[in-house]
Amino acid sequence: MLRYYFPIIHNDQIQADDVGELFGSAELAVEYGAFIARDIASDPDCDRDAGTVVIVVDTSGAEIARHVVGAARAVEVRGRQGVPPTRQAQPAPIDSAAWGGDAAGK
């Protein structure tokens, strides 16, 4: 199991994820990042044109995917250095039960 982080960029500000979640593979973490983006987009008050982005970052700080809120699919950027997992304020915790699994992707 590896820890992945899901910082969110909204209105040019980064909401850090200092806690992260454990997953058995990067693919499961990328799927979970897509779930977070869909969950944000499902909010009736969500401004889908605001450029909100959910980033998937591994423990080394490498960005492995970006999910643009309201977009059809992720842009994977494996091997590229990305946003460090710790910056600014923490986002609200994600209810993994609503995702249909636990934080480990089971």
Salt bridges, closest charged atoms under 4 A:
GLU27 OE2 - ARG78 NH2 3.29
GLU63 OE2 - ARG66 NE 2.48
GLU76 OE1 - ARG78 NE 3.04
